[in-house]
Each structure stands twice: as structure tokens, then as C-alpha cells.
């Protein structure tokens, strides 16, 4: 099966698919190395890796270029953040084609206005339900591969309330999207209410510390009925913390020797990115070339 077909099988299980966030090839490799079945390509994490906030400042071409790097680095499905599709329904047609072209397994598309902002920031606005339906219809019709998954996200909870968000999610599901994502429920009670209101629809939940949604254990979310849990921030938060520790030590002591045991070794770093495989390929190719000469 292709990775997209594998992902569709995941959606049919009574098990939660946990997809940690990544924002470049290295972080994606680490997600795969840790044994996770899928990686989540976070738009917010990509923006922050560029030194920008998650308020719609990054262009589609910049994100697609990074998505291609992530996909090529791993052999597990990649779920990607496609924001609003970077425009209207016509823009979204190209967005779908580009994400599909670079090998992404699934994308989620949200109903915020363009430019969007992080789903857990205040001041969001959403487009009308008829406009979002038109956009999703365009996205579904644009797929060259029917196994390329479209996940419909609504940010209406923070604008019109949970009832409207659930109503929108139900309308999205009726279009035939592969999964639904109600962003930023604000309590455990709301987290429970969403799966009860949207029975037999694969649901995605966004899990990270510091947002509007309480951070619950995987087992609890699975029991509620969610089928995908994305953890967009953990890898980047860990990286920021570790880099600050190393830089602070270097600034203070002029060396990082005091924390060397906590740092990844030179060899381990190269192992993560597959240096041995590339060197073996190099030996084979060069030996073929030298034989011809």
C-alpha cells in the first residue's frame, strides 16, 4: 500500500494516531526514529523556524518547499497544515495540487479568513459556511490521487461558539472529507462533546501546552473517540530550550564541555541523517565509474 492508503487504514482503527510536530527534515527524521506512525508538518512551527510569528506571514511556496524536504526525509505519512489554502477556492486548487505533488499524505484546511492566525490566538475571524463549503468542494475535486486525504478544520469555536463549530464540522463531513478538525475547544467537557456530536466521523485533535485546549493524556483522547492527535509544538519547544542551554553555557564559560554528555555526538548526528547510507552509495557509484575508466 502507498503511505496515503496506510493513513486511510489508520483512520478506520479504534486507536488514536499520534503525530508529533516537525518543521524540517531533521525534526521529521527524529519523529520517525522515535517510532511514531506519522508526522505532523506544522505551519506554525515552520513560521517560527523562520523567525516569524504564526499570523499568516509565510507564503505557500515557502511552506511547500519545506514540506518537500520533510516528505523526502521520512518513510511515514506526513499530515500537513495547509492553513486556509492561501486564498480563495481557486487558490486552494493550486494548494492541493502542490501538496499532493510533493508527496504529503494529508492536509488540513481551515475556515479562517486570509491571512489566518494561530488557532489559539485571539482575534480570529472565519469565512461564511457557504464559502468554506465551496473551498472544500474545490479541494476534493482537485485531487489527482483519491487517497490524498483532505481534513476540514473549523476555527468557529473561538468566534461563534462550540455549537456553530460542530454545525460546520457536520456540514464538512457531509461533503465527504476524510476527517474533521474542530480547533481550540476550551474545556474537557467540550472535548467530550465534539465526538458525541460527530459520530462515525474521524476526528483530529490539536494537543499542546499553553493553548486554549486542556492537554489530556493520549488514552483519554482515544477513549473520547478521537482518531488523530497532533502535537505541533513539542519538538520545537524542546529544541529552543536545548539551544538556549548550550548557548548560555558557551557565552558564560567559553565552552560547552560541561554539558557534553547531554549533547548528541558527532557520529550520532550523522547517523540520524543517513550518512552511512550515502557513503555506501558513494562507494558503489565511484567504484562503477572507476571500473569504466
DOROTI-635664 format. One record per residue (C-alpha): chain; residue in one letter; x, y, z. Coordinates in Angstrom, 2 decimals, always signed. Layout:
A A X Y Z
...
END
This chain:
A X +0.00 +0.00 +0.00
A X +1.03 +3.61 -0.50
A X +1.52 +5.83 +2.54
A X -1.77 +7.53 +1.74
A X -3.58 +4.18 +1.74
A X -1.86 +3.26 +5.01
A X -3.06 +6.54 +6.51
A X -6.63 +5.83 +5.43
A X -6.41 +2.49 +7.23
A X -5.27 +4.34 +10.35
A X -8.47 +6.40 +10.24
A X -10.56 +3.22 +10.40
A X -8.93 +1.93 +13.61
A X -10.28 +2.32 +17.12
A X -6.84 +3.63 +18.04
A X -5.51 +7.15 +18.28
A X -2.83 +8.05 +15.72
A X -0.27 +10.25 +17.49
A X +1.58 +12.61 +15.11
A X +4.28 +14.79 +16.69
A X +5.15 +18.06 +15.01
A X +8.06 +18.65 +12.67
A X +9.25 +21.66 +10.73
A X +12.25 +20.43 +8.72
A X +13.88 +17.21 +7.54
A X +15.86 +16.71 +10.74
A X +12.91 +17.05 +13.11
A X +10.89 +14.74 +10.84
A X +13.67 +12.14 +11.00
A X +13.60 +12.30 +14.79
A X +9.83 +11.74 +14.84
A X +10.28 +8.66 +12.67
A X +13.28 +7.45 +14.68
A X +11.20 +7.65 +17.88
A X +8.79 +5.10 +16.40
A X +5.75 +7.25 +15.62
A X +3.48 +6.14 +12.78
A X +3.04 +9.62 +11.30
A X +4.49 +13.12 +11.50
A X +2.64 +16.42 +11.60
A X +4.10 +19.20 +9.46
A X +3.22 +22.29 +11.49
A X +2.72 +25.59 +9.71
A X +3.20 +27.49 +12.95
A X +6.48 +25.69 +13.65
A X +7.71 +26.42 +10.12
A X +6.93 +30.12 +10.62
A X +8.75 +30.23 +13.96
A X +11.74 +28.38 +12.45
A X +11.95 +31.30 +10.02
A X +11.87 +33.78 +12.90
A X +8.25 +34.77 +12.24
A X +5.03 +34.51 +14.28
A X +2.14 +32.28 +13.16
A X -0.07 +35.03 +11.74
A X -0.14 +34.17 +8.03
A X +3.17 +35.78 +7.02
A X +4.68 +32.71 +5.34
A X +3.84 +32.12 +1.68
A X +2.61 +28.90 +0.11
A X +5.77 +28.45 -1.94
A X +7.93 +28.73 +1.19
A X +5.83 +26.14 +3.01
A X +5.70 +23.77 +0.03
A X +9.49 +23.87 -0.29
A X +9.84 +22.87 +3.37
A X +7.11 +20.22 +3.06
A X +9.04 +18.60 +0.20
A X +12.13 +18.40 +2.42
A X +10.14 +16.77 +5.22
A X +8.46 +14.19 +2.97
A X +11.74 +13.20 +1.34
A X +13.38 +12.67 +4.75
A X +10.98 +10.02 +6.11
A X +9.06 +6.88 +5.21
A X +5.97 +7.58 +7.33
A X +2.83 +9.54 +6.41
A X +3.07 +13.31 +6.75
A X -0.02 +15.29 +7.73
A X +0.47 +18.91 +6.67
A X -1.01 +22.21 +7.75
A X -2.32 +23.99 +4.66
A X -3.72 +26.98 +6.57
A X -6.64 +28.48 +4.63
A X -5.34 +27.18 +1.32
A X -3.60 +30.55 +0.87
A X -6.60 +32.31 -0.62
A X -10.00 +31.55 -2.07
A X -11.31 +28.37 -3.69
A X -9.20 +28.92 -6.81
A X -6.02 +29.39 -4.79
A X -6.91 +26.25 -2.90
A X -6.98 +24.22 -6.12
A X -3.31 +25.01 -6.66
A X -2.51 +24.45 -2.98
A X -3.95 +20.93 -3.11
A X -2.04 +20.14 -6.29
A X +1.23 +21.38 -4.82
A X +0.95 +19.47 -1.54
A X -0.05 +16.37 -3.46
A X +2.85 +16.82 -5.90
A X +5.49 +16.87 -3.14
A X +4.13 +13.67 -1.58
A X +2.27 +14.87 +1.50
A X -0.24 +12.28 +2.75
A X -2.96 +14.58 +4.11
A X -3.63 +18.29 +4.58
A X -5.99 +20.20 +6.81
A X -7.73 +23.32 +5.53
A X -9.33 +25.86 +7.86
A X -12.21 +28.30 +7.60
A X -10.39 +31.38 +8.83
A X -10.10 +34.48 +6.68
A X -6.84 +35.02 +4.81
A X -4.33 +35.84 +6.27
A X -5.01 +33.50 +9.18
A X -3.51 +33.36 +12.65
A X -2.67 +30.60 +15.12
A X -5.88 +28.84 +16.14
A X -5.22 +29.55 +19.82
A X -4.69 +33.31 +19.44
A X -7.49 +35.81 +19.98
A X -8.81 +37.99 +17.19
A X -9.62 +35.24 +14.69
A X -12.28 +35.64 +12.01
A X -13.95 +32.92 +9.94
A X -15.44 +32.97 +6.47
A X -19.08 +32.05 +5.88
A X -20.10 +28.41 +5.84
A X -21.20 +28.55 +2.15
A X -17.79 +29.95 +1.16
A X -15.96 +27.26 +3.12
A X -18.10 +24.55 +1.56
A X -17.18 +25.91 -1.88
A X -13.50 +25.79 -0.93
A X -13.70 +22.21 +0.32
A X -15.60 +21.12 -2.79
A X -12.82 +22.64 -4.88
A X -10.18 +20.86 -2.79
A X -11.87 +17.49 -3.09
A X -12.35 +17.88 -6.84
A X -8.71 +18.91 -7.33
A X -7.13 +15.70 -6.07
A X -5.36 +13.60 -8.68
A X -4.98 +10.78 -6.14
A X -8.25 +9.83 -4.40
A X -6.19 +8.59 -1.44
A X -4.78 +12.06 -0.81
A X -6.65 +13.00 +2.37
A X -8.48 +16.25 +2.98
A X -9.10 +17.19 +6.61
A X -11.55 +20.05 +7.15
A X -10.81 +22.35 +10.09
A X -13.11 +24.90 +11.66
A X -11.97 +27.75 +13.90
A X -15.53 +28.84 +14.62
A X -15.38 +27.85 +18.32
A X -13.43 +30.99 +19.18
A X -15.64 +33.21 +17.03
A X -19.25 +31.96 +17.19
A X -19.10 +29.26 +19.87
A X -18.98 +25.48 +20.02
A X -22.46 +24.85 +18.58
A X -21.59 +26.67 +15.37
A X -18.26 +24.87 +15.17
A X -19.98 +21.49 +15.48
A X -22.60 +22.50 +12.92
A X -19.86 +23.47 +10.47
A X -17.94 +20.26 +11.14
A X -21.06 +18.22 +10.40
A X -21.55 +20.10 +7.11
A X -17.91 +19.45 +6.19
A X -18.29 +15.74 +6.88
A X -21.33 +15.55 +4.60
A X -19.13 +16.72 +1.71
A X -17.02 +13.58 +2.03
A X -13.84 +14.93 +3.61
A X -11.61 +12.28 +5.18
A X -11.58 +13.76 +8.69
A X -12.74 +16.79 +10.64
A X -10.80 +19.08 +12.99
A X -12.62 +21.34 +15.46
A X -9.91 +23.72 +16.62
A X -9.49 +25.09 +20.15
A X -12.23 +23.54 +22.31
A X -11.86 +25.26 +25.66
A X -12.55 +22.57 +28.26
A X -12.52 +18.83 +28.82
A X -16.29 +18.92 +28.61
A X -16.11 +20.46 +25.13
A X -13.53 +17.88 +24.08
A X -16.01 +15.17 +25.12
A X -18.95 +16.87 +23.42
A X -17.37 +17.02 +19.95
A X -17.07 +13.23 +19.35
A X -20.56 +12.67 +20.79
A X -21.98 +15.18 +18.32
A X -19.97 +13.90 +15.34
A X -20.39 +10.14 +15.47
A X -18.68 +7.95 +12.86
A X -16.51 +10.82 +11.61
A X -12.71 +10.56 +12.02
A X -11.74 +13.43 +14.30
A X -8.43 +15.25 +14.76
A X -7.48 +16.99 +18.00
A X -4.70 +19.53 +18.48
A X -2.67 +18.96 +21.66
A X -0.10 +21.36 +23.08
A X +0.72 +23.13 +26.32
A X -0.33 +26.75 +26.71
A X -3.23 +26.87 +24.26
A X -6.96 +27.17 +24.90
A X -7.50 +23.38 +24.93
A X -6.64 +21.34 +28.04
A X -3.80 +18.89 +27.47
A X -5.14 +15.39 +28.18
A X -3.36 +12.02 +28.04
A X -3.45 +10.01 +24.80
A X -5.53 +7.27 +26.46
A X -8.23 +9.76 +27.45
A X -8.46 +11.30 +23.97
A X -8.64 +7.84 +22.38
A X -11.45 +6.83 +24.72
A X -13.36 +10.00 +23.84
A X -13.31 +8.92 +20.19
A X -10.58 +10.98 +18.55
A X -8.58 +9.23 +15.81
A X -5.68 +11.66 +15.22
A X -3.81 +13.73 +17.79
A X -1.28 +16.24 +16.53
A X +1.42 +17.58 +18.86
A X +2.71 +20.57 +16.85
A X +4.92 +22.26 +19.42
A X +6.78 +19.66 +21.50
A X +9.80 +19.16 +19.23
A X +10.31 +22.86 +18.62
A X +9.85 +23.81 +22.27
A X +12.43 +21.16 +23.21
A X +14.83 +22.43 +20.54
A X +14.51 +26.04 +21.71
A X +15.15 +25.01 +25.32
A X +18.20 +22.89 +24.44
A X +19.73 +25.54 +22.16
A X +19.32 +28.18 +24.84
A X +21.03 +25.93 +27.38
A X +24.01 +25.31 +25.10
A X +24.32 +28.94 +24.02
A X +24.07 +30.23 +27.58
A X +26.81 +27.85 +28.69
A X +29.02 +28.79 +25.75
A X +28.54 +32.50 +26.46
A X +29.22 +32.07 +30.17
A X +32.13 +29.61 +30.12
A X +33.51 +29.82 +26.61
A X +32.90 +26.08 +26.08
A X +30.02 +23.58 +26.17
A X +32.13 +20.80 +27.74
A X +30.11 +20.88 +30.98
A X +27.02 +19.62 +29.15
A X +28.74 +17.50 +26.53
A X +27.25 +14.24 +27.84
A X +23.77 +15.64 +27.25
A X +24.54 +16.59 +23.66
A X +24.17 +14.38 +20.62
A X +27.53 +13.10 +19.43
A X +29.07 +13.97 +16.07
A X +28.60 +10.38 +14.90
A X +25.03 +10.09 +16.18
A X +24.09 +13.31 +14.42
A X +25.37 +11.92 +11.11
A X +23.62 +8.59 +11.72
A X +20.27 +10.38 +12.06
A X +20.62 +11.92 +8.61
A X +21.79 +8.68 +6.97
A X +25.47 +9.41 +6.34
A X +26.35 +5.69 +6.26
A X +23.80 +5.06 +3.50
A X +25.09 +7.96 +1.43
A X +28.69 +6.85 +1.85
A X +27.80 +3.30 +0.79
A X +26.04 +4.72 -2.29
A X +29.09 +6.88 -2.96
A X +31.37 +3.83 -2.81
A X +29.17 +1.89 -5.24
A X +28.86 +4.71 -7.75
A X +32.52 +5.70 -7.65
A X +33.59 +2.06 -7.97
A X +31.35 +1.68 -11.05
A X +32.82 +4.85 -12.57
A X +36.41 +3.79 -11.87
A X +35.70 +0.36 -13.43
A X +34.53 +2.01 -16.62
A X +37.66 +4.12 -16.77
END
